[in-house]
Amino acid sequence: MPVAGRWACLIAVLAGLLAGCSFASDSDEAGPAAVQAKVISTFRSGSDQSHFGSLEFLGGLELSSDNPLLGAISAIRFRADQRHFISVLDTGHWLTGAVERDEAGRLRGIGDVQILPMIDRDGGTDTGKGDLDAEGLALRGDRVLVSYEQYHRVDIYPDPGFEISPPDGTIPLPIPRWQLRANRSLEALMIAPKSGPLAGGAVVVAEDSLDDQGNMPAAVLDGPFQGRFAVRHHDGFNVSDGVFLPDGDLLLLERRFGLIHGLGLRIRRIAGADIKPGTVVDGDVIFEAGSRDQIDNMEGIDVFRAADGSLHLILVSDDNHSILQRSLMLEFRLHEENLLSQN
């Protein structure tokens, strides 16, 4: 992308984040959606490099649709078949679908797409930046958990049936709501593995609602290690999502926007054993990317173990429904031996 185009894109990203607004709210378009996908074969502009830190780029997609509801993807979680997924849009919609792959196993497109309005606890819908500003998503047994900004909370939906149901519960939030900024709060929601240090607890991390020490508020919402902790905030990066690895360590997806540094993305690994009430946790950066790479406003991350036994990461972006931004889906292989060498 030319330099002028990069600055235009950055300005659009900043404007969308600061305004906290979306441009598609017509629920008449809800239902099946035809999605086109442009394949991304290289991650770094002008280079065939495939290894970046602990990650290996496997391929990606730039998504588009005639349906104006597509976009504003905040989080993604895959089903056990590693093909079907659930996403939430910060416009107050569910997006479900399935990834399609070519003969080499690389991402080729997505199909079976449905976009449906979320239903609030009163049985209504609010398609826009209001009570249903969905940011984080987690799957646990027969429940779907969603974290929200604006009206800060973590609601619980039945699974199956979440698309047509109001929440049937809410998890108490130990972080004081006055400490959370309206459009900078519960970005990351994830479930720790039952066999890991947090024994299956649900965890939230706030984005840019910094505490008195300048750290990002976080909490284990339930389980034997329930309580508040904090994540070290530095280098101008804010958490946008996270996912636990099978061993119980936490990967945090973080983004940065600014006129000095430009557009930035990184993934930080937090030792699961370090997450305890009252602690401030930090970790190693295992991946970092910038404006010369195929990234946008990256908001969602998930992990699954592929057929060959390796761990794959899927990252998705929120395009703020701006014509200057893109809805991306990127896939990487996580090289666990590199993680071990960093310990």
C-alpha positions in Angstrom: 0.0 0.0 0.0 1.4 3.5 -0.9 2.5 5.7 2.1 -0.4 8.0 1.6 -2.8 5.1 1.6 -1.3 3.8 4.8 -1.8 7.1 6.5 -5.4 7.3 5.3 -6.0 3.9 6.6 -4.5 4.7 10.0 -6.5 7.9 10.3 -9.7 5.9 9.5 -8.8 3.3 12.2 -8.2 6.0 14.8 -11.4 7.8 13.9 -13.4 4.6 14.1 -11.9 3.7 17.5 -12.3 7.1 19.0 -15.8 7.6 17.7 -16.8 4.1 18.8 -19.4 4.0 16.0 -20.5 1.6 13.3 -22.2 2.3 10.1 -24.4 -0.8 9.5 -27.5 -1.2 11.6 -30.2 -2.5 9.2 -31.5 -5.7 10.7 -33.5 -6.3 7.4 -30.2 -7.7 6.1 -30.0 -10.3 8.9 -29.8 -14.0 7.9 -27.7 -15.8 5.3 -24.8 -13.8 3.8 -22.8 -14.5 0.7 -19.1 -13.7 1.6 -16.4 -13.2 -1.0 -12.8 -14.0 -0.1 -9.5 -12.7 -1.6 -6.7 -15.0 -0.7 -3.6 -13.5 1.0 -0.6 -15.6 0.3 2.2 -13.5 1.8 2.2 -11.7 5.1 5.0 -9.1 4.6 4.8 -6.7 1.7 7.5 -7.4 -1.0 8.8 -10.5 0.9 8.2 -14.2 0.8 9.2 -14.5 4.5 6.9 -16.9 6.4 8.4 -17.1 9.9 7.8 -14.2 12.3 8.9 -14.7 15.9 7.3 -17.9 17.1 4.7 -17.9 14.3 4.7 -19.2 10.7 2.3 -17.6 8.3 0.1 -20.1 6.6 -2.3 -17.9 4.6 -5.2 -15.5 5.0 -8.3 -14.0 3.6 -9.7 -10.5 2.9 -13.5 -10.8 3.3 -16.2 -8.8 1.7 -19.9 -9.0 1.1 -22.8 -7.2 -0.5 -24.5 -7.6 2.9 -23.7 -4.4 4.8 -23.8 -6.2 8.2 -20.5 -8.0 7.5 -17.7 -6.3 9.4 -16.9 -5.1 12.9 -15.7 -8.6 13.9 -14.7 -8.5 17.6 -13.9 -12.1 18.5 -14.0 -15.6 17.0 -14.1 -19.1 18.5 -14.0 -22.4 16.6 -16.0 -25.5 17.3 -14.4 -28.8 18.0 -14.4 -29.7 14.3 -11.9 -26.8 13.7 -14.1 -25.7 10.8 -17.2 -24.1 12.1 -16.9 -20.9 14.1 -18.9 -18.3 16.1 -18.1 -14.6 16.0 -19.6 -11.5 17.6 -19.8 -8.2 15.9 -19.7 -5.0 18.0 -22.8 -3.8 16.2 -24.8 -6.4 18.3 -24.8 -9.3 15.9 -23.8 -13.0 15.8 -21.8 -14.2 12.8 -21.5 -18.0 12.3 -19.9 -19.9 9.4 -17.3 -22.4 8.4 -13.9 -22.0 6.9 -13.2 -23.6 3.5 -9.7 -24.9 2.5 -8.0 -25.7 -0.7 -6.3 -29.0 -1.5 -3.1 -27.9 0.4 -5.2 -27.1 3.5 -4.8 -23.4 3.2 -7.7 -21.0 3.8 -9.8 -20.5 0.6 -13.0 -18.9 1.9 -15.8 -19.0 4.3 -19.3 -20.4 3.8 -22.6 -21.2 5.6 -22.5 -17.6 6.9 -25.4 -16.3 9.0 -25.5 -12.9 10.6 -28.3 -12.5 13.2 -29.0 -9.8 15.7 -28.2 -10.5 19.3 -31.1 -10.5 21.8 -30.8 -8.7 25.1 -32.1 -9.8 28.4 -35.4 -7.9 27.7 -36.0 -9.8 24.5 -35.1 -6.9 22.2 -32.3 -6.1 19.9 -30.0 -3.1 19.8 -28.0 -3.1 16.6 -25.4 -0.4 17.2 -23.0 0.8 19.8 -25.2 0.5 22.9 -26.2 -2.3 25.2 -25.0 -5.0 22.8 -21.5 -3.7 22.1 -20.0 -7.2 22.0 -16.2 -7.5 22.3 -15.2 -10.8 23.8 -16.4 -14.4 23.3 -15.8 -17.7 24.9 -17.3 -21.2 24.6 -17.8 -23.4 27.7 -19.7 -26.6 27.5 -23.3 -25.8 26.6 -22.9 -22.1 27.2 -21.6 -19.1 25.1 -20.2 -16.3 27.1 -20.0 -12.7 25.7 -18.3 -9.6 27.3 -19.6 -6.2 26.5 -18.4 -2.6 26.5 -20.5 0.5 27.2 -22.8 -1.5 29.7 -19.9 -3.5 31.1 -20.9 -7.2 31.8 -20.4 -10.8 30.8 -23.6 -12.5 29.8 -24.3 -16.2 29.3 -26.3 -17.7 26.4 -27.5 -21.3 25.8 -25.7 -23.4 23.3 -27.3 -24.4 21.0 -29.8 -21.7 20.7 -27.7 -18.6 21.4 -28.7 -17.0 18.1 -32.4 -16.8 19.0 -32.2 -16.5 22.8 -31.7 -13.8 25.3 -29.0 -14.4 27.9 -30.0 -16.7 30.7 -27.4 -15.5 33.2 -24.6 -13.0 34.0 -21.3 -13.6 35.6 -20.6 -11.2 38.5 -17.8 -8.8 37.6 -15.2 -8.1 40.3 -13.7 -5.1 38.5 -15.5 -1.9 39.6 -17.6 -0.6 36.7 -16.5 3.0 37.5 -13.0 1.9 36.6 -14.0 0.8 33.1 -14.0 3.3 30.2 -17.1 3.2 28.0 -15.4 2.2 24.8 -12.2 0.7 26.3 -13.2 -2.1 28.6 -13.9 -5.8 28.4 -12.1 -6.6 25.2 -10.7 -10.1 26.0 -12.7 -13.0 27.4 -11.3 -16.6 27.5 -11.7 -19.9 29.3 -8.7 -21.5 30.9 -8.2 -25.3 30.4 -9.6 -27.4 33.2 -6.2 -29.2 33.5 -4.3 -25.9 33.7 -3.3 -23.7 36.7 -6.7 -21.8 36.6 -8.8 -25.0 36.6 -11.2 -23.9 33.9 -11.9 -20.4 35.1 -13.3 -17.6 32.9 -10.9 -14.7 32.5 -11.4 -11.1 31.3 -8.9 -8.4 30.5 -9.8 -4.8 30.0 -8.3 -2.8 27.1 -7.4 0.7 28.0 -9.2 1.3 31.4 -5.9 1.6 33.2 -5.7 1.4 37.0 -3.8 3.7 39.3 -0.5 2.0 38.5 -1.1 2.3 34.7 -1.9 -1.4 34.2 -4.8 -3.1 32.5 -7.5 -4.4 34.9 -8.2 -8.1 34.7 -10.0 -10.8 36.6 -10.6 -14.5 37.0 -14.4 -14.6 37.1 -15.0 -18.0 38.7 -13.3 -21.1 39.9 -10.8 -21.7 42.8 -8.6 -18.7 41.8 -11.4 -16.2 41.4 -10.3 -12.6 41.9 -8.8 -9.5 40.4 -5.3 -9.2 38.9 -3.7 -6.8 36.4 -1.7 -7.0 33.1 1.4 -4.8 32.7 0.7 -2.1 30.1 3.7 -0.8 28.1 4.8 0.4 24.7 1.4 1.8 23.9 -0.2 -1.6 23.2 -3.7 -2.4 24.4 -5.2 -5.9 24.7 -7.9 -6.7 22.1 -8.4 -10.5 22.8 -6.7 -13.5 24.2 -6.8 -17.3 24.2 -5.4 -20.0 26.5 -3.0 -22.6 25.2 -3.6 -26.3 26.1 -0.8 -26.1 28.7 -2.6 -23.2 30.5 -0.5 -20.3 29.4 -2.3 -17.3 28.0 -1.7 -15.6 24.7 -2.8 -11.9 24.6 -3.4 -10.2 21.3 -2.5 -6.5 21.5 -2.7 -3.6 19.1 -1.3 -0.1 18.9 -2.3 2.9 16.8 -0.5 6.3 16.6 0.9 8.8 14.3 4.5 8.1 15.5 4.5 4.3 15.5 1.7 3.7 13.0 -0.3 0.5 13.1 1.1 -2.3 15.3 0.2 -5.8 16.5 1.8 -8.2 18.9 1.1 -11.3 20.8 2.3 -11.7 24.4 2.6 -15.0 26.3 1.6 -14.9 30.0 2.4 -17.9 32.2 -0.8 -19.4 33.5 0.8 -20.1 36.9 1.5 -16.4 37.3 -2.2 -15.4 37.2 -3.3 -15.1 40.8 -5.5 -12.6 42.7 -3.6 -9.4 43.5 -0.7 -10.0 41.0 0.5 -7.9 38.0 1.5 -10.2 35.2 3.7 -9.7 32.2 5.2 -12.0 29.6 7.4 -12.4 26.5 6.4 -11.0 23.1 6.3 -14.0 20.7 5.1 -12.1 17.6 5.0 -8.6 16.4 3.9 -6.9 13.1 3.5 -3.5 11.7 2.3 -1.4 8.8 4.3 -3.3 6.2 2.5 -6.5 7.1 -1.0 -7.8 6.2 -2.7 -6.5 9.3 -5.5 -4.1 10.2 -7.4 -3.5 13.4 -6.9 -7.0 14.7 -9.4 -7.8 17.4 -9.9 -11.6 17.6 -7.7 -14.6 18.2 -8.4 -18.3 18.6 -6.2 -21.5 18.7 -6.8 -25.1 17.8 -4.7 -28.2 17.3 -4.6 -29.2 13.6 -4.6 -32.8 12.3 -0.8 -32.9 12.2 -0.7 -32.1 15.9 0.6 -28.5 15.5 -1.2 -25.5 17.1 -2.8 -23.0 14.7 -3.8 -19.5 15.5 -6.6 -17.6 13.7 -6.7 -13.8 13.8 -9.5 -11.6 12.7 -9.9 -7.9 12.3 -12.6 -5.3 12.9 -13.0 -3.0 9.9 -15.2 -0.5 11.7 -17.4 -0.7 8.6 -14.9 1.7 6.9 -14.1 1.5 3.2 -10.5 2.3 4.1 -10.2 -0.8 6.4 -10.4 -4.5 5.8 -12.0 -7.6 7.4 -9.1 -10.1 7.6 -8.8 -13.7 8.7 -5.2 -14.8 9.1 -3.8 -18.2 10.0 -0.4 -19.0 11.6 1.3 -22.1 12.9 2.6 -21.7 16.5 6.1 -23.2 16.8 6.0 -24.5 20.4 9.7 -25.3 20.4 10.3 -21.6 20.1 8.1 -20.9 23.1 10.1 -23.4 25.2 13.4 -21.8 24.2 12.1 -18.5 25.6 11.4 -19.9 29.1 
